[in-house]
């Protein structure tokens, strides 16, 4: 992404979970996997990390580094290639045929149903 493009850091993919090891909530950001923030409440963890991400993005902008585009604003074509072994390919093709759907439809349904 261009360093001159303004990034709305609120659009990054934040997550807050409980850390049993730290006995605190930990906030993480998918686009910045090396950053995290610990706090006693989920709200404080998220607020701390959002402020840190704002600072990091500002520093990156000042030094001319490429700033990650938020996953939420990226364009996805809906296509990707997958390499798999011949045996698995055959098994999936058979299962798709048994359900009277294309291999693509069958695999898409399986992926959508995965936990």
C-alpha positions in Angstrom: 0.0 0.0 0.0 1.2 3.5 -0.7 2.7 5.3 2.3 0.8 8.5 1.4 -2.6 6.8 1.6 -4.4 7.5 4.9 -5.3 4.4 6.8 -8.2 4.2 9.1 -6.7 2.1 11.8 -10.1 1.3 13.3 -10.6 -0.9 10.2 -7.8 -3.3 11.2 -8.7 -6.8 12.5 -8.5 -6.6 16.3 -9.2 -9.5 18.7 -9.3 -9.6 22.4 -9.0 -12.9 24.3 -8.2 -14.1 27.8 -4.6 -15.2 28.4 -4.5 -17.8 31.1 -0.7 -17.6 31.1 -0.7 -13.8 31.8 -4.0 -13.8 33.7 -5.0 -10.8 31.7 -6.8 -10.0 28.5 -4.6 -9.7 25.5 -5.5 -7.7 22.4 -3.9 -8.6 19.0 -4.1 -7.3 15.5 -4.0 -9.6 12.5 -2.3 -7.0 10.3 0.4 -6.4 12.9 1.2 -9.9 14.3 4.2 -8.7 16.4 2.0 -6.3 18.4 -0.1 -7.1 21.4 -1.4 -5.4 24.6 -2.2 -6.9 28.0 -4.8 -5.3 30.4 -7.1 -6.3 33.2 -10.2 -5.7 31.1 -11.0 -6.4 27.5 -11.8 -2.8 26.8 -8.5 -1.6 28.2 -6.6 -4.2 26.2 -8.3 -3.1 23.0 -7.8 0.6 23.7 -4.1 0.1 24.5 -3.5 -1.8 21.3 -5.4 0.6 19.1 -3.3 3.5 20.5 -0.2 1.4 19.9 -1.2 0.6 16.3 -2.0 4.3 15.7 1.6 5.2 16.9 3.2 2.4 14.8 1.3 3.5 11.6 2.3 7.1 12.2 5.9 6.1 12.6 5.7 4.0 9.5 4.3 6.9 7.6 7.1 9.2 8.7 9.8 6.7 7.7 8.2 5.9 4.4 7.5 2.3 5.2 4.6 0.5 3.5 1.6 0.4 5.8 -0.5 -2.8 5.8 -3.9 -2.4 4.2 -6.7 -3.6 6.6 -8.0 -7.0 5.6 -11.5 -5.6 5.7 -10.8 -3.2 2.9 -8.8 -5.5 0.6 -10.4 -6.8 -2.6 -10.9 -10.6 -2.8 -11.5 -12.2 -6.1 -13.2 -15.3 -4.6 -10.6 -17.5 -6.3 -7.5 -19.2 -5.0 -5.5 -22.2 -6.2 -5.0 -25.3 -4.0 -2.6 -28.0 -4.5 -3.4 -31.4 -3.0 -2.4 -35.0 -3.4 -3.8 -37.2 -6.1 -5.6 -39.5 -3.6 -7.3 -36.6 -1.8 -8.3 -35.1 -5.2 -9.8 -38.4 -6.3 -11.7 -38.9 -3.0 -13.1 -35.3 -3.1 -14.2 -35.8 -6.7 -16.0 -39.0 -5.8 -17.7 -37.4 -2.8 -18.8 -34.5 -5.0 -20.2 -36.8 -7.7 -22.1 -38.8 -5.1 -23.7 -35.6 -3.9 -24.4 -34.6 -7.6 -22.5 -31.3 -7.2 -19.4 -29.9 -8.8 -16.1 -30.4 -7.0 -15.9 -26.7 -6.5 -19.4 -26.6 -4.9 -18.5 -29.6 -2.7 -15.2 -28.1 -1.4 -16.8 -24.7 -0.9 -19.6 -26.3 1.2 -17.0 -28.2 3.2 -14.9 -25.1 3.9 -18.0 -23.1 4.8 -19.1 -25.7 7.3 -15.6 -26.1 8.9 -15.4 -24.8 12.5 
